[in-house]
């Protein structure tokens, strides 16, 4: 081989080698990405003394007292008596207790009760526009009569599903009843 041919072949081989190295470096750099690995610890272990400022709410009694409830059927949703709002946020359960006292002599036996309707816009809309009582917690004192001028309900334990409930009362007797509603909220 002549000298000029040898120089040309060497330059060609060097150019091909540079081209191959550059191509392999570009394809390798686009596929290799930096990776950061974070090892999270096992369940957090607490050692030493732990303090919580203030009291921890495990339960709370909320009372709605001396609410006058005239005769009103439970299905007459436009006339139910509002007794207030129960704020149940942070609690899992509520035990409801209803106590009532008849004003006067009852000629028609009936029951006194309460609906606790969630204060959520769509649920309130269904109640206000259509009279539908969705997801309500209920408690009632049955068999209110002249022989039993004071009445009391069973104490149902209900799961709390909403942060706030509007309390609505009814009375199927023919006399006004003074009602106390007790809501014992628990975790």
C-alpha contacts under 8 A as a table, 3 or more apart, distances in Angstrom:
res1	aa1	res2	aa2	distance
1	X	5	X	6.40
1	X	6	X	6.49
2	X	5	X	5.28
2	X	6	X	6.18
3	X	6	X	5.00
3	X	7	X	6.23
4	X	7	X	5.13
4	X	8	X	6.13
5	X	8	X	5.02
5	X	9	X	6.05
6	X	9	X	5.10
6	X	10	X	6.12
7	X	10	X	5.12
7	X	11	X	6.14
8	X	11	X	5.16
8	X	12	X	6.07
9	X	12	X	5.03
9	X	13	X	6.08
10	X	13	X	5.07
10	X	14	X	6.11
11	X	14	X	5.06
11	X	15	X	6.10
12	X	15	X	5.11
12	X	16	X	6.19
13	X	16	X	5.15
13	X	17	X	6.17
14	X	17	X	5.05
14	X	18	X	6.16
15	X	18	X	5.12
15	X	19	X	6.05
16	X	19	X	5.03
16	X	20	X	6.12
17	X	20	X	5.15
17	X	21	X	6.13
18	X	21	X	5.18
18	X	22	X	6.08
19	X	22	X	5.21
19	X	23	X	6.16
20	X	23	X	5.15
20	X	24	X	6.14
21	X	24	X	5.25
21	X	25	X	6.08
22	X	25	X	5.15
22	X	26	X	6.24
23	X	26	X	5.26
23	X	27	X	6.28
24	X	27	X	5.32
24	X	28	X	5.96
25	X	28	X	5.13
25	X	29	X	6.07
26	X	29	X	5.28
26	X	30	X	6.44
27	X	30	X	5.50
27	X	31	X	6.58
28	X	31	X	5.40
28	X	32	X	6.16
29	X	32	X	5.32
29	X	33	X	7.70
30	X	33	X	7.38
41	X	44	X	6.94
52	X	55	X	7.62
52	X	56	X	7.89
57	X	60	X	7.19
58	X	91	X	7.94
58	X	186	X	5.91
58	X	187	X	5.47
59	X	91	X	7.65
59	X	184	X	7.02
59	X	185	X	5.27
59	X	186	X	4.30
59	X	187	X	6.35
60	X	184	X	5.79
60	X	185	X	5.11
60	X	186	X	6.69
61	X	182	X	7.03
61	X	183	X	5.81
61	X	184	X	4.44
61	X	185	X	6.18
62	X	86	X	7.56
62	X	182	X	5.96
62	X	183	X	5.13
62	X	184	X	6.30
62	X	185	X	7.70
63	X	180	X	7.15
63	X	181	X	5.83
63	X	182	X	4.61
63	X	183	X	6.25
64	X	67	X	7.27
64	X	83	X	6.75
64	X	84	X	7.45
64	X	180	X	5.61
64	X	181	X	5.10
64	X	182	X	6.45
65	X	179	X	6.56
65	X	180	X	4.34
65	X	181	X	6.43
66	X	178	X	5.46
66	X	179	X	5.45
66	X	180	X	5.60
67	X	83	X	6.58
67	X	178	X	5.43
67	X	179	X	5.06
67	X	180	X	6.54
68	X	176	X	6.67
68	X	177	X	5.88
68	X	178	X	4.61
68	X	179	X	6.36
69	X	72	X	7.76
69	X	81	X	6.40
69	X	169	X	6.88
69	X	170	X	6.57
69	X	171	X	6.38
69	X	176	X	5.52
69	X	177	X	5.26
69	X	178	X	6.18
69	X	179	X	6.99
70	X	170	X	7.77
70	X	171	X	6.48
70	X	174	X	7.98
70	X	175	X	6.44
70	X	176	X	4.18
70	X	177	X	6.41
71	X	170	X	7.07
71	X	171	X	4.91
71	X	172	X	5.62
71	X	173	X	5.91
71	X	174	X	5.61
71	X	175	X	6.10
71	X	176	X	6.06
72	X	76	X	6.76
72	X	79	X	6.66
72	X	80	X	6.52
72	X	170	X	5.37
72	X	171	X	5.20
72	X	172	X	5.92
73	X	76	X	5.35
73	X	80	X	7.75
73	X	170	X	5.97
73	X	171	X	6.23
73	X	172	X	5.46
74	X	77	X	6.62
74	X	80	X	7.06
74	X	169	X	7.87
74	X	170	X	5.45
74	X	171	X	7.44
74	X	172	X	7.71
75	X	131	X	7.71
76	X	79	X	5.76
76	X	80	X	6.63
76	X	131	X	7.93
77	X	80	X	5.40
77	X	127	X	7.64
77	X	128	X	7.87
77	X	131	X	5.66
78	X	128	X	7.57
78	X	131	X	7.63
80	X	168	X	5.72
80	X	169	X	5.64
80	X	170	X	5.72
81	X	168	X	5.33
81	X	169	X	4.98
81	X	170	X	6.60
82	X	166	X	7.38
82	X	167	X	5.77
82	X	168	X	4.64
82	X	169	X	6.43
83	X	166	X	7.75
83	X	167	X	5.36
83	X	168	X	6.08
83	X	169	X	7.05
84	X	166	X	6.09
84	X	167	X	5.58
84	X	168	X	7.95
85	X	164	X	6.71
85	X	165	X	5.55
85	X	166	X	4.55
85	X	167	X	5.84
86	X	164	X	5.68
86	X	165	X	5.12
86	X	166	X	6.42
86	X	167	X	7.10
87	X	163	X	6.03
87	X	164	X	4.59
87	X	165	X	6.60
88	X	91	X	5.75
88	X	160	X	7.14
88	X	162	X	7.15
88	X	163	X	5.02
88	X	164	X	5.64
88	X	165	X	7.56
88	X	185	X	7.03
89	X	162	X	7.30
89	X	163	X	4.35
89	X	164	X	6.90
90	X	163	X	7.74
90	X	187	X	7.44
91	X	94	X	7.77
91	X	160	X	6.98
91	X	185	X	6.14
91	X	186	X	5.54
91	X	187	X	4.75
92	X	159	X	6.01
92	X	160	X	5.19
92	X	161	X	7.68
92	X	185	X	7.58
92	X	186	X	6.20
92	X	187	X	4.94
93	X	157	X	6.76
93	X	158	X	5.60
93	X	159	X	4.54
93	X	160	X	5.04
93	X	185	X	5.81
93	X	186	X	5.24
93	X	187	X	6.29
94	X	157	X	5.68
94	X	158	X	5.35
94	X	159	X	6.52
94	X	160	X	6.55
94	X	183	X	6.15
94	X	184	X	5.34
94	X	185	X	4.36
94	X	186	X	6.05
95	X	155	X	6.10
95	X	156	X	5.66
95	X	157	X	4.34
95	X	158	X	6.29
95	X	182	X	7.98
95	X	183	X	5.72
95	X	184	X	5.02
95	X	185	X	6.55
96	X	139	X	6.55
96	X	155	X	5.39
96	X	156	X	5.73
96	X	157	X	6.61
96	X	158	X	7.83
96	X	181	X	7.24
96	X	182	X	5.80
96	X	183	X	4.83
96	X	184	X	6.56
97	X	139	X	7.16
97	X	152	X	7.46
97	X	153	X	6.03
97	X	154	X	6.75
97	X	155	X	5.10
97	X	156	X	7.50
97	X	181	X	5.86
97	X	182	X	5.03
97	X	183	X	6.57
98	X	113	X	7.37
98	X	114	X	8.00
98	X	139	X	6.90
98	X	140	X	6.79
98	X	141	X	6.69
98	X	152	X	5.66
98	X	153	X	5.28
98	X	154	X	7.93
98	X	155	X	7.94
98	X	179	X	7.08
98	X	180	X	5.88
98	X	181	X	4.61
98	X	182	X	6.30
99	X	141	X	7.34
99	X	150	X	7.38
99	X	151	X	5.67
99	X	152	X	4.44
99	X	153	X	6.59
99	X	179	X	5.76
99	X	180	X	5.19
99	X	181	X	6.43
100	X	112	X	7.51
100	X	141	X	7.96
100	X	150	X	5.62
100	X	151	X	5.09
100	X	152	X	6.39
100	X	177	X	6.18
100	X	178	X	5.42
100	X	179	X	4.30
100	X	180	X	6.17
101	X	149	X	5.65
101	X	150	X	4.42
101	X	151	X	6.32
101	X	177	X	5.44
101	X	178	X	5.22
101	X	179	X	6.62
102	X	105	X	7.55
102	X	106	X	7.58
102	X	149	X	5.09
102	X	150	X	6.40
102	X	175	X	6.74
102	X	176	X	6.22
102	X	177	X	4.39
102	X	178	X	6.46
103	X	149	X	7.98
103	X	175	X	6.32
103	X	176	X	5.53
103	X	177	X	5.64
103	X	178	X	7.26
104	X	175	X	6.64
104	X	176	X	7.80
105	X	146	X	5.56
105	X	175	X	7.33
106	X	109	X	6.69
106	X	145	X	5.53
106	X	146	X	4.95
106	X	173	X	6.87
106	X	174	X	6.24
106	X	175	X	6.00
107	X	145	X	7.36
107	X	146	X	7.18
107	X	173	X	7.88
107	X	174	X	6.73
108	X	145	X	7.08
108	X	173	X	5.50
108	X	174	X	5.72
109	X	143	X	6.18
109	X	144	X	5.54
109	X	145	X	4.82
109	X	146	X	7.87
109	X	172	X	7.68
109	X	173	X	5.49
109	X	174	X	7.77
110	X	142	X	6.55
110	X	143	X	5.55
110	X	144	X	5.27
110	X	145	X	6.97
110	X	171	X	7.23
110	X	172	X	4.80
110	X	173	X	4.48
111	X	140	X	6.72
111	X	141	X	5.57
111	X	142	X	4.33
111	X	143	X	5.67
111	X	144	X	5.49
111	X	171	X	5.92
111	X	172	X	5.40
111	X	173	X	6.46
112	X	140	X	5.65
112	X	141	X	5.27
112	X	142	X	6.58
112	X	144	X	7.40
112	X	169	X	7.48
112	X	170	X	5.76
112	X	171	X	4.41
112	X	172	X	6.42
112	X	173	X	7.72
112	X	177	X	7.94
113	X	138	X	7.43
113	X	139	X	5.60
113	X	140	X	3.88
113	X	141	X	6.03
113	X	169	X	5.72
113	X	170	X	5.43
113	X	171	X	6.56
114	X	138	X	5.77
114	X	139	X	5.45
114	X	140	X	6.30
114	X	167	X	6.67
114	X	168	X	5.49
114	X	169	X	4.36
114	X	170	X	6.29
115	X	136	X	5.89
115	X	137	X	5.75
115	X	138	X	4.82
115	X	139	X	6.90
115	X	167	X	5.90
115	X	168	X	5.18
115	X	169	X	6.43
116	X	136	X	5.19
116	X	137	X	4.92
116	X	138	X	6.35
116	X	165	X	5.35
116	X	166	X	5.43
116	X	167	X	4.61
116	X	168	X	6.31
117	X	123	X	7.98
117	X	124	X	7.83
117	X	133	X	6.93
117	X	134	X	7.12
117	X	135	X	6.73
117	X	136	X	4.62
117	X	137	X	6.78
117	X	165	X	5.12
117	X	166	X	5.15
117	X	167	X	6.53
117	X	168	X	7.60
118	X	123	X	6.82
118	X	124	X	7.41
118	X	135	X	6.94
118	X	136	X	6.66
118	X	162	X	6.10
118	X	163	X	7.73
118	X	164	X	5.88
118	X	165	X	4.31
118	X	166	X	6.23
119	X	123	X	7.11
119	X	124	X	6.31
119	X	162	X	7.78
119	X	163	X	7.89
119	X	164	X	5.50
119	X	165	X	5.28
119	X	166	X	6.11
120	X	123	X	5.40
120	X	124	X	5.95
121	X	124	X	5.18
121	X	125	X	6.00
122	X	125	X	4.95
122	X	126	X	6.24
123	X	126	X	5.21
123	X	127	X	6.29
123	X	133	X	7.81
123	X	134	X	6.40
124	X	127	X	4.97
124	X	128	X	5.94
125	X	128	X	5.15
125	X	129	X	5.78
125	X	130	X	7.78
126	X	129	X	5.48
126	X	130	X	5.31
126	X	131	X	6.48
126	X	132	X	5.52
126	X	133	X	7.51
126	X	134	X	7.93
127	X	130	X	5.58
127	X	131	X	4.39
127	X	132	X	4.55
127	X	133	X	5.65
127	X	134	X	7.63
128	X	131	X	5.76
128	X	132	X	7.79
133	X	136	X	6.27
137	X	158	X	6.85
139	X	153	X	6.80
139	X	154	X	7.57
139	X	155	X	7.62
139	X	156	X	6.93
140	X	152	X	7.95
140	X	153	X	5.38
140	X	154	X	7.47
141	X	144	X	7.25
141	X	151	X	6.02
141	X	152	X	5.10
141	X	153	X	4.00
141	X	154	X	7.17
142	X	151	X	7.58
142	X	152	X	7.86
142	X	153	X	7.04
143	X	148	X	7.84
143	X	151	X	7.90
144	X	148	X	5.92
144	X	149	X	6.71
144	X	150	X	7.56
144	X	151	X	6.14
144	X	173	X	7.17
145	X	148	X	5.14
145	X	149	X	6.08
145	X	173	X	7.78
146	X	149	X	5.43
148	X	151	X	6.45
160	X	163	X	7.83
162	X	165	X	7.18
171	X	176	X	7.69
171	X	177	X	7.31
173	X	176	X	7.76
